[in-house]
Amino acid sequence: MDGELGAFLRSRREALRPEQVGLPQGTRRRTPGLRRAELATLAQVSVEYLTRLEQGRDTRPSPEILAALANALRLDEADRQHLRQLASVDHNRQLCTGRRPSVSRTVRPEVQGLLEALRDRPAYLLNRLSDVLAWNDPFDRLARPLGLLDGEQPNLVWFVFADERAREHFPDWVELADQQVAELHRLRQGDPASDAFAERLGRSVGAPFLSRWRRHPVAAQPSGVRWLRHPEVGPLRLAYETLELADDQQRLVVQLPADAATAAALDRLSGRRPGGLRSVAG
């Protein structure tokens, strides 16, 4: 996590417009967002101290300074939680064993059994890099025609950014892309594999991914509704719920039809009689 606290503070300072905090925008700004001196004044800290924080030369700000910076930067709750996590890691380095988190690609039999028990609901399992580790038959019928499951090791983030079909299949592609990058950032936890993955994807697709990655987003919705243009059954409106498997650092995602038309389309896709699935409130 070296340098992450400072990089995160800097990203939020550069994303905050002067008018958002009651300052004139001016015409001679060479950098985006607030100047360090402006943020230091708002948070009532010295410019020198803020510089040390952003450059990673001071990694142990007090809770009072963190709160002052969070208030000055107008951070939302997800950003505040991430800031507290970064500061906590730096304050507790002496408790670390020296081992870095690893990317789990092992699916426990209990989790595989849970996937199979969800016979009527598309469900799939992701690790911290969004590798699709396992899935059930309803998800296979849903996702394989999209191209998501092509290859030996499908990856959701890679598909969203690097496969041209993703923009065609997902009408809310921009929102989906933002969320996938936010999840990747949220789950990094100092794992070098996450940075290596981001570097490879950035080299492959360029700005669509890199511009999002450099903003350090961390707010990702664990549930919601997503539109999908399916090549076999047409438009679908799918509700999704994400369950965190803490011991495995994996996520189980379950999808449900969000309206009657989607329920009927999923019935057709699976070969069930009409009305076999019941839609949930969107």
Secondary structure as UniProt FT lines:
FT   TURN            2..3
FT   HELIX           4..15
FT   HELIX           18..21
FT   HELIX           36..43
FT   HELIX           47..54
FT   TURN            55..56
FT   HELIX           63..72
FT   TURN            73..74
FT   HELIX           77..91
FT   HELIX           93..95
FT   HELIX           109..117
FT   TURN            119..120
FT   STRAND          123..126
FT   TURN            128..129
FT   STRAND          131..135
FT   HELIX           137..143
FT   HELIX           144..146
FT   TURN            147..149
FT   HELIX           156..162
FT   HELIX           164..169
FT   TURN            171..172
FT   HELIX           173..186
FT   TURN            189..190
FT   HELIX           192..205
FT   HELIX           207..213
FT   TURN            214..215
FT   STRAND          223..230
FT   TURN            231..233
FT   STRAND          234..245
FT   HELIX           246..248
FT   STRAND          250..257
FT   HELIX           260..270
FT   TURN            274..275
//
